């Protein structure tokens, strides 16, 4: 194998796949990236057996072939190279030489024979979305993914393709976030739990201008963009009945400026207990008092103007959860829907009906 690549394109391709590689691997070859030269491209592939990614980089191919080399070290080298053509040549005993300008590197690789294949399944149909829309939906749900490895089915985002809608849900048992968007055309029903790592990687590599295609097969999630494909093994398990969790309607409704409540929560929660950052919400007509206290530190409170005309209500929330839910909203005003101190609260955008976050209350 002998090829010449543009340094910037080579680096961008490596950066799109290298995070798939785990620092510690049971199989040495999984720490490597697979380079395959064919026609006028070099394909870069990485996998941890659960998530895989492949990107095609334009190249001048003098001779075809394949090799695997350390993903971390290769990316580190290419990042330091000058912006010039990079010549890559595979020698004997799986050795690889890189030349760029006046610098030469020689790396020891591994033969490609044992590299696990990253083969996208052939879905019955694709769903096309704007990259911006997919990023928004993942941002509006990904923060609620559980980190409790014993609750395996909660360690990802539930993706539902049904009719003319795409829906994403994530929950950690204390909060539930849902994002829903309409599709231009109807699709067959498909459901799967996309693992956290794939969600994070998709958000990292997504641009803003292009369209992307997604699909769910029997055991795999697939994402396609121009010159890029990602696969992820779906999480097996039963996702909770999210429809039963979302309240159908709350009698108390408060509208407040997003920036004001975010800043106030950050200020007040400085004095909250560190473990779960509880903040008391005392709601009265036209005002909201946020307060927090700690036996070791002291207390803080702040009063805000709100659009609310109901009876007094005192309820406690984990302030981190509330801040996460508000951060996923882009409009200037947010809506809190509340019932009583023992019932979950709902946070929504005042305009976007496609997003909501349900948060369980705390005893304070």
RAQUI-V631388 format. One record per helix or strand. SS is the DSSP state (hx for helix, st for strand). FROM is the first residue (numbers start at 0). TO is the last residue. Records with the same first field share a line. If there is no record, write none. Layout:
SS = FROM-TO, FROM-TO
This chain:
st = 1-5, 31-37, 40-46, 50-62, 64-69, 84-89, 94-99, 102-107, 109-109, 126-129, 155-170, 174-194, 210-215, 219-224, 227-232, 234-234, 251-256, 277-283, 286-293, 297-304, 306-306, 312-317, 332-337, 344-348, 354-358, 361-361
hx = 6-19, 27-30, 70-79, 91-93, 111-113, 130-138, 141-143, 151-153, 195-204, 241-244, 257-270, 318-326
